[in-house]
Amino acid sequence: MTTEIYRDAWGVPHLRACDPFALARAQGLVTARDRAWQLEVERHRAQGTSASFLGPGALAWDVFARRARLEDTARRCHAALAERDPETAAWVGAYVDGVNEGLTGAGEGSFPDAAPEFARVGLAPGRWEPWTPLAVWLSTHILFAGFPAKLWREEAVRHLGPEAVGLFATDGPGTAGSNGWLVAGERTVTGHALLAGDPHRFVEDPGVYQQIRLACDEFDVVGLAVPGVPGIAHFGHTGTVAWAITNAMADYQDLYRERLRRTGAGVEALGPDGVWHRAARHTEAVHVAGEDTVEVEVLETDRGPVIAGGPEGLDDGTPLAVSLRYPPRVTGDLGFGALLPLLRARRVADVDRAVDAWAEPVNVVQAADTEGGVLHRVAGRVPVRAAAGRLRVVPAWEPGHEWTGWHTAPRAGLTDGVAVMANQRGVAAPLGVEFAPPHRADRIRALLDERRTWSAADMPAIHTDTHLASAAALLDRLTALDGLTGPAAALRERLLRWDRRMDAHSEDAAAYAQVRGAVVRHLAAHPAFAALTTPPAYPEVLLPWLALVPRIGYALEHLLRAEELYGVDRPALVRAALEETAHARAGRPPARWGDTHRLAAWRALPEPEDRTGAPALSGDHDCVLCTSAVPGLTDLAARGPAARYVWDLARREDSRWVVPHGAHGTPGHPHHHDQLPLWLQGELVPVVTDWARLEKESDAPARR
């Protein structure tokens, strides 16, 4: 069989080849053709070289990538993969061959869909190496476990005491979440299971997920791939078994406070044995477009790479150095050994065995097959260590903070034929510290309990639900206020009558968000929290976890319901925020939530002009439709559903999916933004499985 490339009506690539290696090469080629600019941005980010063409705004990430040793770790993992699993290493290599073929001429327009961004920055596509997909995967997920939250806890505890850890507990402004639910056959109209959900990530343009079909003599799989990585890691349907994941919110990365000193021979770090040990040291040059080259000192102790500070401390003189210990750096394994077995899976047991090899990031996995099998478990590598390391930065020179093994992956069953995963404290509870509030999970289960049986066509109603249960904490505070008059009293009564739905057209939702934002700002300005307004001079890439206003915004429910809050007069504060909002609204036209709650998709290189506008969004952080603004700071949403899917085990062709923009990454291409209207409306695109309904491309790669 020659390798063939087909497209459906939405431009989604459907690839067919004789074997997995030819198929991987075709996947790499078509991804490079569709996403050339995106692939090159991700390659450079993984190497810490993106500032060379994106400019100073990318420097902070590049410095972090160098200091965290992302590229070197990927090289190590690839070398170990080649020795341990040569078939998978060769398969990854075939993908890289396809990428390199597809990138040839990407900046010169040698094929019709060439990316114009290359010309704008004067960049020529570079060469991918066999380890590059591993580097892209690591770069994409290194912050998923939210290790910078430990720096926040350190500061909060230092200034406010140990109770601050619980008061400010949220899933954090920089981590990624998701919704997912499994409905067993006993609860569906077909008698076969359904899997549905939506991964919540920063919404990027081009998107972080690529709809694709991979078919050869061994398997035929549809799913959502990560551009730059072969196979279908997170969301797939083989015809007889389907799987999906959410972030488990596990804690599997540790931070160590290091004592470093310079010697004539280099740098030494004090170890838990009381002995000074040589730290690995070298310097690297980070090139910045339009500016001077920046020299970076790269240090690594026996714990891991030093990501903040050094022998001289932080940039502000604070005597602090912090090292990061993360599993792939320790084990030389990124879990790529799971990727081919997932594609070859036929039953739930196959998926279960495949994800035993999973490493990074740690996920909750759900799966179902056509024989009635179901799976609900955690997959990934979480170290066993003392509790202190899970919570805060621990001293490297004290014993007792070593990793002593790996946790066994927890498992769970279904309750009344349903399992829900939404980053809550559920099956992964033994492995984490902070989880998402239970509201999304509780709401999904409540919606599923409203009827006995469900179909694939019913799922969008759950995807797009906008009920905001977390609003109760602030509304209860408003209920308790007395003596209000005039506009403030009218605003309170309006909010107490509100249906608690964050719909884009809702004036009540806009009013609630305005009051909420004012409460957050008043709390952040209170003297009780003054010490947290300016964090130490940590690297810029870590600062989103250390900003006070987002921390208060996401933890508002806890802060309003705590028995006592550092002497803050919360009734007076809520009253002031309500009166301030009522005064600001007086005499102004009514605002709707969607007027300010708009999509702010990330682009490595923003368009010269916003051609699509900023579409209005429904939803909010704790809604099932999780479009995350930052209360008190902005109503714009940078995070939201990076895809939606419904996997139907009765008939794969009844499955549905959608992405925020489209299948193609090139501005102006017909399939660049053609799915955006459907995504905004909560509609899904059919998954096509009939080859006769697809259009064949004439320039497929030759068989190797």
N, C-alpha and C positions, 0 to 999 in steps of 0.2 A: 504494500500500500504506500502511495506517496503521501506526504504530509499535506493536509488540506486546512484552509482557513475559511470559515463561514462567518456571517454576521446575521443577527436578527434585526428586527425593525428598529431597535434602539441602539444599534451599533455594537452590541455585546459580542465579543469574539467567541466562537465555538470552534475548537481545534480538534482535528482528528489525525492520528498517526499510527504507525505500526507498533511502536513500543514506547515505554515511558521516557526513554532518552530522546528520541526524535520529538516526542510531545513536549518535553521540557525545553528543548531548543526552540520549538515553535512558540511556546509561551513566552520565552525571553524575547524572541523577535517581535511578536505582536505587541508586547508590553512596551518595548522600545519605540515602536512605531506610534503607538497611541499615547505614550507617556514619557517621551524622550526627556523633556525638560524636568519633569518630576523625578525621574530616575537619576539624572545627573545631580540635582539638588540633594537628593538623599545620599548619594555616594559621597559627595563632598562633605555633607554634614557628618556622616559616619567617620570620615577621615580627619575632620577638623580643618577643612580647607574652604569652607563656603564663603568666608569673608573676602577671599581673593577676588570674587566677582560680585558678591552681594553687598559688600562694603561694611562699614563699622557696625551696623546693626546686627550683623551675624558674628561679630568677634567674640562676644561672651560665650556663645554656644561652642565655638571652635576651641576656645581655651579650655572649657570644661571637657570637651571630647578628648583633647590631648591629655589633660591631667588625669582623667578617668581611665585612660588607656583603652579606649573602645576599639580602635583598629588593631592594636596588638592582641587584645583579647579575642577578636574575631579570627585573627591569623592562628592563634593557638588552638581555638576550637575547631577550625577547619583542618589543621594538621592532625588533631586527635580523631576527627571524623574520618579522615582518609585512612587512618590506621585501623580504626575500630569498625567502620562501616563503609568500605570502599564503594559499594554500589550506590549509596546515597551521595557520597562525595562526587562520583562520576555523574550522577543525575544533576546535582547542583552545577557541576562544570558544564553540562550540556545547556542548561539555562543561561549561564554566563556567555557561552558561545553565541546563543541566539540574541542576547542583549547586544553584544558587540557587533554582530551583523546588522541588527536593526538600527544601532546608533550611527553606523557609517553614513556620513552625509547628512545627519539630522540637522546640522546647522546650515547646510548649504541648499536645502530644498530638493534633495534628490528623490524624494518621494512626496506625494501630494499633500500629506498632512504634516510636513516639517514644522517644528516648533519655532515660532518667531522670537522667543525670549533669548535664544542663543545670540542672535544678532544684536539685540538691545544691550547686552552686557559684554559683547565681544568674546564669548566663550565658545570653544570647540569641544564637542563631546570627547570625553576621555575613555580610557580602556578599563573595563571591569576585570577584576582578578577573580580567581576561583573562590576566594574568601569574602568577596564584596557582599553577596547576599546575607551572609552571617553578620557582617558589620552593619548593614542596613537594619536588620532585625534587632540587633542589640541597641543601636542608636534610637530606634523607634520606641523601644520599651524600657530603657534604662531608668526612666523616671516614673514608671507605672506603679511601683510600690510606694512612692511618695516618701522616700527616705528623708528629704529635707524637713518633713514634719517633725523629725526628732530635734532639729535645730530650733524649731518653734517651741516645742515642749520645753526644751532646755531654758529658753528665755522666759517663757511663761512661768515655769516653776521657780526660776531664780527671783523673779520680781513679785509673783503673786502667791506662791506656795503650791504644794503638790495637788491641791484640789483643782487647780487650773487645768490639769490634763483632762479631766472629765467634763468640765464646763465648756471647754473649747473643742470638744471632740466632734469632728465632722469627717466627711470623706475628702475634704481638702480641695482647694481651688485648682490644683494642678494634676490631680489624678484622673483616671478614666474609669467610667462605670459602664453599666449596660443593664438592659432588661432582657429577660428570657423566661419563657414558660413552656412546659411540656404538658400536653394533654393526652393521656393514654386513650387507647381505642375505646374503652368503655364509656368515654365522655365525648365521643365524636359521632357525627352523623354517618360516617363511613365504616366505623368499627376499627379504623387504623389511626395511629397516633398523629398528632400535629406538634411541630416545634415552631415557635415564633419568638420574635424579639427584635431588639435594636441596640447595637453597640453605641455607647455615648463616648465620643472623643472630640477633640478639637476638630471642627468642621473645616476641612482644607479644600482648596481648589487648585489643582485636581484633587479628587477625593482619595482618602486613605484606603478605601476598599475598591477592588476591581471585580466587577461581575464577569465571570468567565466559565467556559465549559471545557473540560479536558477529557478526551476520549481516545482510547487505544484498545488493543486486543485484550488487555488485562482489566481495564476499568473504564467507566464513563461517569464523570462527576461534574456536577454544577456547583458553583459556590462563589464565595467572596474571597479573592486573593489579596495579598498585600503586594503592591507593585514593588518589584525588586527582589522578591522572594518566590522561589518555585513552589508549585503545589497549591493547596487550599488548606490553610492551617486552622482557621477559626470557625468557619460556617460552610458546611458542605452537605451534599445529598448525592449518594451513589446510585440511587434507584431502589436499593433495598435497605439502606440505613442512612440516617442523617444525624448530624451533630451540630452543636452550637456552644458558645462559651460566654461567660461574663468574667470581669475582673473579680478575683476571689477576695481582694483587699487583704491579702496575706502580708505579713512582715517578713521579708527574707533578705534584707540588706541591713548591714550594721554600720554605724559611724563610731569612730574611735578618736578621742582627744589624744594627740601625739605630743610627746616631748622630743624635740629635735635639736640637734646642735651641729654646728659646722666644725669640721676638723681639717687638717691639712690635706687629708685624702678625700674629703667629700662631706657627706652628711650622715649622721648617726641618729637612731631612734632608740629610746629607752623601752625595753621589753618587759613583760610580766615576770621575768626571771631576775629583774634588777640589773641586767647587763645591757650596755649600749651595743646595738647591732648596726652594721652598715646598712644604709638605705640605698636602693638603686637610685641613681640620679643621672639625668642628662638634660640638655636644653633643646628646644625646638623653636623654629621660626614660623610665626603665623603671619602670612601675607594678607594685607588689608587693602582693598581697592581704594585708591585715592589718598591713602595715608601711609605712614611709616610702618615697616614691618615690626611686629611685636615679638619679643623673645619670651618664651615660657619655660620656666624650670619645672621639669617633670620629676616627681619624687614618688617612690613606692617603698613602704615599710613591709614588715612581715605580715601586717594586717591587710594592706591593700594600698591602692594609689591615694596620694594626698590630693584632695580636691579643693581644699580651702586652706589658706595660710601657708606657713612654712617655718623655717628656723627663726625668722624675724617676726613671725606672727601675721596677722591680717593687715590689709592695706592701711587701716587706721591705727596701727600700732598695737592692737589687742594681741597679747601673747597667746596665740592659738593656732594650732594646725589640726586639721581634721582629715582622717583617712576613711575610705569607703571600702567595705568588704562586700562583694556580691558574688553569687554562686558561680556564674560562668568563669569568672576570673580565678576561682578556686579550683573548679573541676575540669575546666576546658571543654564544657559541654553546654551547647545552647538548645538542645532538644530537637535538632534537625532529624534525628533518627526516627521521629514520629511521623514525618511528613509523607513518605512513601507508603507506610502501612495504613495511614488514614485513607489515602486514595484507593488502596486495595481492599478496604474494609467491606464486608458483606453483611455483617451482623453487629449487634451491640458489643458482643464479646470481642470482636476485632478492634473496635474503637477503644474499648477498655484497655486492651493490651497495648495498642499504639500509644495512648497518652500516658502509659506507665513510663515512657521515655521522655515525656515532656519536662522541660526545665524552666524556661523563662518566656513570658511572665507566668505567674501562678494564676490559674484560672479555675472557675467552676465549669464543669463540662456536663452537658445534657445530651443524650442520644436516644434514638428509638429506631426500631427496625420493623420490617413488614411481618415478622413472626410474633410480634407482641412484646419483644424485649425492650427494656428501658434502662437508662443509666443516669445517675445524678451523683457526681463525685467531684473532688478537687484533683487537679493535675498540676504538677510542678514541684520544684525542689525548695523546701523550707528548712533552714538549719535548726538544730536543737541547740539552745544556749540559755543562759540565765535570763530571767525576766527583765533585768535592767537594760540589756542590750536591745530589747524589743521596744522599749519606751524612749530612751534618751541616748545621748552621746556618752560613751563609757570610756574610762581612762585606760589607755593601751598599756600602761606600765603596771596595772594591777592585775593579778591573776583572777580567774573565774569568769572571764568573758570570752573564752574560746568557743568555737563550734565543735560539738561533740558527736554529731551524727545528723541524720535527716528524719524529719517527721514522716510518719506513714500517712498517706493521703486519706482524708476522711471521706466517708460515703453517706448517702442518705437515700431514703425511699420516697415514694409518692404518698400524698395524703388525699384520699378520695379521688384517685386517678389524676392528680395534678401535682406538679412540682414547679416552684417559682424561684428564680434567681434574679436578684436586683441589688447586688452588693451589700445586702443586709447581713446582720449577724445570724447566719444560718449554718449551712454545712461546713463553712470554713472558719467558724468561730474560734476553734482552738489554735488557729494559725495566725490570727491578726490582733491588732490593737484597736484601731478605729475602723468603723464600718459606716456605710450609708445609713441614714435613718430608715426605719422600717416602712415608711409611708408608701413608696412605690410598690414594694412587694405586697403589702397588705391590700393596697388598692387593686392590684392585678388579681389577687386571689378572690377578693370580694366580687369583682366583675365576673370572673369565671364561675363563681358560685351562684350568679343570678339566673343561670339556666343549666340544664343537665347536659346538653350536647352542643357541640360546636363544629363549625366547618372552617375551612381555610378562608372563605370569603368573609367570615365574621371577625377575623383578627384585627383588621385596621381600626375597628372601634376601640380596641384595647390600646393599640399603638398610640392613638391620638387622644387619649383621655387626659383632661386638664384639671381634674379636681386636686386642690392643694390642701391636703390635710394639715400640713405644718403651719398653716395660717391660724390655727386654733389658739396657739400660745399668745399671739398679739391680740387677736379678737377677744380673748378672755380678759386681757389687761384693759382693753377698751370698755368692756362690759362693766368692769369694776369702777370706772371713773364716775364721779358725781359732780354736780354743780356746773356742768358744761352749759354754755348758752350760745346762741347765734350760729355762725357757720361751723364751728367746731362740733356743736351738738348735732347739727344736721349731717355732717360728714360721718360722725360716729354711727348714727342711726342707719345711714346708707350702708356702711360696711357691715353692720350687724345683720342687715337683710340680704347681703350678698350671697350668692350661691356657691362661692368659693371655687369658681372655675376661672382659670387664667386663659380666657379666650382672647384672641387678638382684637376682636371687635368690642370687648367689654370695657365700659367706662368704670364699672365698679372695680374690676381687676386693676386698672390703672390707678385708681384712688388708693387701693390697698398698697400697691407697690410704692406709691409716693410716701405714704405714712411709714411703711416699713423702712424705706431708705432713710427717712428723717430720723427714725428711732436708732438705726445703725450708726448714723453720723453723730448723734448726740451721745451715744454710748462710747464711741471711739474718742470723742473729745473730753470724756470725763477724766478728772485727775487720777482716778483709780488706775487707769490704763496708760498714763502718760509715759511710763518707763518702756512701754512696748511700741511706741510710735516710731522709734528709730532703731532698727536692728543693727547688730555689729556689721562690719564691712565684709559680709560674705560675698562670694561671687554673684554677679548679677543674675545668672540663670537660676539661682536658688531663691531669689527674693520673693517671687510670688507666694511662696509658702510662709513668708515671714511678715507679710503686710497685715497691719492690724485691722483695717476696715473689712477686707474680705473674710478674715478670720471671724470677726464679730458677725458679719452678714450671714455666713454659713452656719454659725453656732447660735444664732439668735434664739431659736426655740429653747435651747438649754439655758441660755443666759436669762431669758424672761421667766423661766419656770423654776430656777434654782431657789432654794429656801432663802439664801442670803447671797448678795453679790457685792462684796468688798465695800459695803456702806453706800452703794448707789441707791438713790431714791427712785426706784423704777416707776412708780405711779406718777411722780412729778415729771420724770423724763418723758414718759409716754404722752402725758398731757401736753407738754411743751411741743413735742413732735407733731401731735395731732393739730394743735392750734396753729403751728407754723405752716403746716400743709394746707389747712383750711384757708388761711390768709393768702397763701401763694395762689390758690386756686380761684379765689374770689374775683369775679369779673372776667375770667378767661373762658374761652370756648371749652366745652367738655373734651377731655383727652381720652383716647382709647389705649388699651395696653399695647396694641401693635404699633401705635405711633412712635413709641420709644423702644419697644422690645423687638429688635430687628437682628437679622443674621449678619454677623461680622466674620465671614470666612477668612481664614489665613491664606495668604498667598506669599510665596517666597519673593516674588517680584510683582508688586501690585500693578494692575493695568493702568495705563495713562489716564484713563477715565473709567468710572464704574459703569460698565455697559448694562448691567442687569439691574442696577439699583440695589438697595438693601431691603429685602422683602420682610414684611411684618410676620411675626411669629406668635403662635399660641404656645402655652406651656410655661413651665418654670422649673427650677432646680429639683423640687421634690414631687413634681407631677410625673405620671407615667410618660407623658410627652415632655421629656427632660431637656428643655432648652435653657441652658444655664446662663443667667445674668449674674452680676456681682452686686447684691443689694448694698446700697449706700455709696456705690462707686459708679456703676453704669447699668443701664437696662439692656445694652447690646449683648447678644449671645454669641460667644465664640465657640461654645460647646453645644452639642446636640446629637441627634441620631445620625451617625456616619453611614448608616444603611438601615433598611428594615427588611425583614425576611419572614416568610411563612413556608416551612417545609412540610409538605403533605406526604405521608407514607402510604396513602391509598393509591394515589396517582401523582407521580412526580410532576407531570405537566400541569397539575392544578396548583403547584407551588407558585409563590409570588415573591418579588423583591423590588427594591428601589434604592437609589443612592441620591444624595443631595443635589448633585449637578448632572453628571452624565457619564457615559462610558469612555469618552475621549478627553484628553487633557489639553488639546490645542485650542486657544481662544478663537472663536469664530467658526469652529467646526460644527457641522449640523448636530453632532451628538455631544457637544461640550456641555450644554446646559439644558438639554431637552427633557430631562427627568425632573428638573427643579419644580415646575408647576405641580406635578403629581406628588412630589415629596412634601411640598407645602400643604397640599390638600389632604394628605394622609392616604393617597391612593398608591397602588402597587402595580408593577409591570409583570405580565405573565412570564413564567419561565418556559421557554420553548425547548422541546426535546425532539421534535420531528425534523430531521435533516432536510426534508423536502420543503419545509417552510422557511429555510434559511437561504441567504444569498452567498454564493461562493466567490471568494476573491481569486484573482488569476495569478497573483504573484506570491504564492506560498513558497516557503523555503524548500530547497532541494533535499532529498533524503541523503543522510550522511553515509 
